């Protein structure tokens, strides 16, 4: 991607490997690898955490625990922390200026 990009590279991915099967008739949705926030920073990306603390979510980023409304609220609250501490986030957005 770095060779093809003209202005900026933007990657949104789970933080680390999250198993996921193909769904919706789309075999490309199956997860085969994963990258952590640390790995992306080593590659020169700016990394921001998304979707709250990673322990609350699983495949398809669905909440893992009940009651769902409580864990949705907790996930939303933890978003304020993981935004600047992406190592703890479920998902990351990684940006890098193209060369």
C-alpha angles and dihedrals in degrees: 000000000000090000093049101041118099102190115358141359116222122185125178112190142145112274101254126344115326114182112236131168125216110275140178090032089295113122090187090072091074111109114230101166142010140208129209128220089250092055092049093049089052087056091055100260126141105232129204125183122239140187098025131267112357094226091071097060140058140166114003085009089278117159110258101207141060140269086047094200091057093049091044089056092046091048090051092049093049089053088079089061101040095048089078095025101053094168086079098043125106092222134021136206113210124193133183133171112245117242 
